[in-house]
Amino acid sequence: LCARDAVELFRALVPVVWKRELESNESSRASLLFHNDCIYLAHHLVLLGHAMRRRCAPHLANIVITIDLVPAFRDQARAVLDAAVNRRAAALASKVFGSDATQVEPTSAALVMLLSDRATLAADEFSSLSQEWSGLLSQLVFRDAVLRVGNGLIGRCVKLLCVDLPKPAEPLQPGEL
């Protein structure tokens, strides 16, 4: 077993052994940690590949490489992160905009009250989610993930507001004046 095999085993076994934790709707912690591990290993595989290439005999320089593993680790990191963000965004949207939201008359004061209550709930849930993720992700990845969840919530709110609104009048055709 060489270092390359150990790294490949990590990438192959962790998703199988920790499947339930990686697919959890309650917490994204395992998914985010696995994402970070994959990014960390990809970074070090690049460094290791360049370092070993310089140290190897010329006829082995193209054989003893680890750089070819980098795209697989990056792809797996992105897939795990995307799945975790999508699961949490869907769970948060479902919690904030439950089925009762579609049963309110879109022009009524009840809708305004419902949206006000849901906005407060969304802010609390979003704050909790942000605290959980901020310590686990780099700033750039954190900002991207939080924006994706926030955009999903805003989209659901706009969709709720636009339910059953009257359609705009058809534009006049030439000669109809």
N, C-alpha and C positions, 0 to 999 in steps of 0.2 A: 504494500500500500504506500503510494507516494503522496506528496502534498496535493497534487492535482486531483487524485482519486478522492482524497478526503474532502476537498472542496466540492467536488461533484456529488459526493454522497450527501453533504449538507444540503445542497440545492434539491436533491431528489427526495431525501427522507423527511426533512422538516415539514413540508406541506402535507405529507401523509400522516406522520406521527402527531402533529399538532393541528390536524384538520378542523376539529370542532372549535378550538380557540381561534383559529385564523378566520373562520366563517361566522363567528359570533356576532349577533346583533346588539348585545348588551355592551360590549367593550371592544374597541378597536386596538387595544394595547398590543396584543400578540401580532396582529397584522402589521402594525406600524414598526414594531421591533424587528420583525422579519424583513420588512422593506429596508430598514436601516442596515441590517446585517448584509443584505444582498448588495446594497450600494457600497458599503465598506469593503466587502470582499472584492467587488468589481474594481474598485480603486486600487486595492493592493495587488490584484492580479495584473493590472497594467504595470505597476511599479516593478513587480517581480519579473514580469516578462521582459521588460527592458534591462533590468539588472542582470538577469541570467543570460540574455542574448550576448551581452558584452563579455561575460565570463566564460562562455562555452567556446569550445573549439569551433572553427569556422564551419566544418562539415556538420556540426550538431546545432548550430545557431537557429536554423529554421525548424528543427524538430522539437527542441526543448522550449516550448512556449506555453504561456497561459493566457495570452491575450485573446485567443479565440473563445474563451469562456466568458469574457466580459459582456458581450451582447446578451447572452442568455441570462446572466445575473441581472442586468439592467432591465430586461424585458420582464423578468419574473417580479422584480421589485415594483415596477410600474403597474403590472397586473394586480398584484396583491394590494397596493395602495388604492388603485382605482376601485377595486371591489369593496374595500373597507369604506371608502368615502361614499360610494353609491349606497351601500347598505345603511350606513348611518344617516345619510341624507333622506333616504326613503323612510326610515324609522322615525326620524324627527318630523318629517312632513306628515306622516300618518298620525303621529301623536298630537301635533299642533292642529292639523286640519282633518279631523276625524270625519266620519260619515255624516254626523249631524250638521256639518257646515253646509252641505249641499241641500239641506231641507229648509233652509231659511230663504224667505222671499228676498231676491236681490235688491229690491228698492226699499226695503223696510228699515226701520230704526234698529230692529233686532240684528240685522247684518252688521251694522256699525258697532253695536255692543259685542257681538260675537268676534268681530275682527279685533276689537280693542282687547278683549280677553285673550285671544289667540296670540296677539302681538306680545303681550306680557309673558305668556307661556313660552313663546318662541325665543324671546330674549333670555329667559332663565335657562332654557335647554341649550341654547346656542352658547351662552357663557360657560356652562358646565362642559360642553363639548370642546370649546376653545381651551379651557384649562387643562383638560385631559390631553389634548394633542400638542399644546405648546411646548411641553417638556420632552416630547418624543420626536418631534420633527424639526428639521432645519427651518430657518425663517422663511426661506423661499418656498419650500414644499408646504409648510404650514399655511402660509398665505394663500397659496393656490388651492389647497384642500378646503380651507374655511370659505373662500370665495365661491367655490363650487357648491358647497352646502347652502350658503346664504343665497346664492342666485336661484337655487332650487326652491327655497322657501318663498322668495319674492315672486317667482313664477307662479307658484301655487296660489298665492294671495291675489295676484292679478287675474288668474284664471277664475277664481272664486268671484271676484268683482264683476267679471265680464260675462258671467252666466246669464243667459236669456236677455241680454240687452238687445234693444231693437236694432235691426240691421240698418246701416245708412241707406238713404235713398239712392236709387240708381242714378248715375250721372246722365245729364241730358245728352241726347244724340244730336248730331248736326241737323238742322232744319226743324227741330221740335219747338223752337221758341215761338 
